[in-house]
């Protein structure tokens, strides 16, 4: 049964799908427009994804990077925030279907801005996810924090040298910004924060391995910055293995095949996956209806005005959109959403949709923090790193955090970590660490009960 999605309105109805950088920017840009906005998202919060790795390694709390969306937009009187996972967009009938707790809700639109983002990609090996969580959600970050810290706790209780070695080996798959940041922070956590906190193990002996099938660290940032980041990681004790393709992941380790054809088995309990992204399935749903192309990552190729063929009212922005020269970063979503919202406002005042100026992306650069006091930054032809890069990274990320309180608390948390080795978010629970595997076990039990032959035994 399908229910009405929200209170109907006689104004121009704008549906925004997603509460990330794109969705939030679109809603704010339309704040004073004569429209009725319905924002539909599958979480209640806006996630500042670039700092997820700091939640996973105990530097900051999830609340500082995931404020409640409806609180952020409470002054947007023309915007209603709705919880639900969008499962279909009907381009012909101009409706959006979303599901919440088994109920399907249908919301009509006059214009729709699709900013549903991307999830983790395991390149067809989705079963890897059970043992190697990604870094795309708060759940991922909390689970990884539990697994990382839990590994040290288990090692403290183990009398088996081989098991301790496995527990104290941490493998990060993917040498992009997230992988580099995670590997650096796990190394610093082991070498500084946890140093001397255990009696049976030496946390500084932990082994951190960074793997990537590519031949370089941080490939999009160029050879110079990639080598600078790699040198800093190696100084921290991180082992970097390039040209290394993961062929299997299980509970006890990871299998790797190298460019020369040799293979290796790495025994480790904690694995982090940051090797690829896949656009929201909504991109494929839209493409099938309008005949647009979809690339290997599931992104839909949009027109110069960020719409899809035959539907000037359907805008796709951010990680879902395939646009030449626009990277899958926050700025792409922010600028695309602002552009789409301004077009909607202009056309409400009489502008002709047939004469839209094409979207132009302004490249503000990219950056990645490697460790305390060290980051790499690329802005156009300008490339630099080290302490100056790290200060630039700190400043920019504080600016883009939502809310003064979040900025203040995050800055104080950073100071505690930077001045000494204190990390204020090291609390873990068993549910956080092992919820995914426990759910798998429960599903297996339920399936066995439902199977008459198994139940009979």
ABEGO torsion letter per residue (X at the ends): XBBBABBBBABBBBBBBEABAAAAAAAAAAAABBBBBBBBBABABBBBAAAAAAAAAGABBAAAABBBAAAAAAABAABBBBBEBBABBBAAAGBBBBBBGGBBBBBBBABBBBBAEBBBBAGGBAAAAAABBBBABAAAAAAAAAAAAAAAAAAAABABAAAAAAAABBBBBEABAAAAAAAAAAAAAAAAAABGABAABBAAABBBBBBBABABBGAAAEAAAAAAAAAAAAAAGBBBBBGBBBABBBAAEBBBBBAAGBBBBBBBABBBBAABBBBBAAAAAAAAAAGBBBBAAGBBBBBAAGBBBGBAABBBBEAABBBBGBBBBAAAAAAAAAAAAAAAAAAAAGBBAAABBBBBBBBAEBBBBABBGBBBBBBEABBBBEAAAAAAAAAAAAAABBEAAAAAAAAAAAAAAAABABBABABBBAAAAAAAAAAAAAAAAAAAAABAAAAAX
